[in-house]
Amino acid sequence: MPRTGEKPGKGTYKCRNCGVEVTLDDDNDTLPPCPSCDGTEWDKVG
């Protein structure tokens, strides 16, 4: 399970708390806190 601050690679990640999705376009991008609920745990969905 990727967490905020990690660099899990390109893809779409869904917040485990509220379901908001964010997309990372580069392997060097860092997962942010959830823009909706400030959650820090993510699931890769795409």
VOBA-1610 file (N, C-alpha, C; in pm, whole numbers, padded with zeros to 5 digits, always signed):
BEGIN
Met+00084-00118+00000Met+00000+00000+00000Met+00089+00125+00000Pro+00085+00202-00107Pro+00162+00327-00110Pro+00109+00428-00011Arg+00199+00512+00039Arg+00161+00617+00134Arg+00211+00752+00085Thr+00149+00857+00136Thr+00192+00992+00105Thr+00342+01006+00130Gly+00412+01071+00036Gly+00555+01092+00048Gly+00638+00989-00026Glu+00576+00879-00066Glu+00647+00776-00141Glu+00642+00804-00290Lys+00731+00738-00364Lys+00735+00749-00511Lys+00703+00611-00569Pro+00574+00577-00578Pro+00536+00443-00621Pro+00535+00420-00772Gly+00562+00525-00850Gly+00564+00510-00995Gly+00438+00567-01061Lys+00444+00570-01195Lys+00331+00623-01273Lys+00205+00543-01246Gly+00092+00612-01252Gly-00036+00543-01238Gly-00138+00626-01165Thr-00255+00567-01148Thr-00364+00632-01077Thr-00380+00564-00942Tyr-00396+00646-00839Tyr-00405+00597-00702Tyr-00533+00650-00637Lys-00598+00564-00561Lys-00726+00597-00498Lys-00707+00605-00347Cys-00755+00714-00288Cys-00745+00733-00144Cys-00825+00625-00072Arg-00763+00559+00025Arg-00833+00454+00101Arg-00941+00511+00191Asn-00931+00639+00225Asn-01026+00699+00317Asn-01153+00748+00246Cys-01137+00824+00136Cys-01254+00887+00075Cys-01276+00850-00072Gly-01179+00784-00136Gly-01199+00739-00274Gly-01156+00835-00382Val-01104+00952-00347Val-01055+01046-00447Val-00935+00984-00519Glu-00927+01006-00649Glu-00816+00952-00727Glu-00719+01062-00769Val-00591+01029-00766Val-00487+01118-00819Val-00403+01037-00917Thr-00348+01106-01017Thr-00267+01041-01118Thr-00125+01096-01112Leu-00028+01005-01107Leu+00113+01044-01114Leu+00160+01018-01256Asp+00219+01121-01318Asp+00261+01112-01458Asp+00406+01073-01476Asp+00482+01071-01368Asp+00625+01045-01377Asp+00668+00953-01264Asp+00767+00868-01290Asp+00816+00776-01187Asp+00877+00848-01068Asn+00916+00975-01086Asn+00976+01052-00977Asn+00875+01135-00898Asp+00746+01131-00939Asp+00643+01206-00866Asp+00619+01142-00728Thr+00594+01227-00631Thr+00566+01183-00495Thr+00416+01189-00468Leu+00363+01086-00403Leu+00221+01087-00369Leu+00193+01200-00269Pro+00094+01282-00298Pro+00059+01392-00207Pro-00037+01343-00099Pro-00063+01425+00002Pro-00177+01395+00088Pro-00303+01407+00003Cys-00407+01336+00037Cys-00531+01343-00039Cys-00580+01488-00043Pro-00613+01538-00162Pro-00660+01677-00173Pro-00799+01698-00111Ser-00870+01589-00085Ser-01005+01601-00031Ser-01009+01585+00121Cys-00940+01481+00173Cys-00953+01450+00316Cys-00820+01448+00391Asp-00709+01478+00323Asp-00574+01472+00381Asp-00532+01330+00419Gly-00598+01230+00361Gly-00559+01091+00384Gly-00418+01064+00333Thr-00355+00959+00386Thr-00217+00929+00350Thr-00196+00787+00297Glu-00303+00708+00283Glu-00293+00572+00235Glu-00366+00559+00102Trp-00299+00496+00006Trp-00349+00488-00130Trp-00349+00345-00181Asp-00437+00316-00278Asp-00438+00190-00352Asp-00418+00224-00498Lys-00333+00146-00567Lys-00315+00168-00711Lys-00434+00109-00786Val-00494+00190-00871Val-00611+00145-00945Val-00591+00147-01096Gly-00479+00200-01142Gly-00458+00205-01287Gly-00320+00247-01323
//
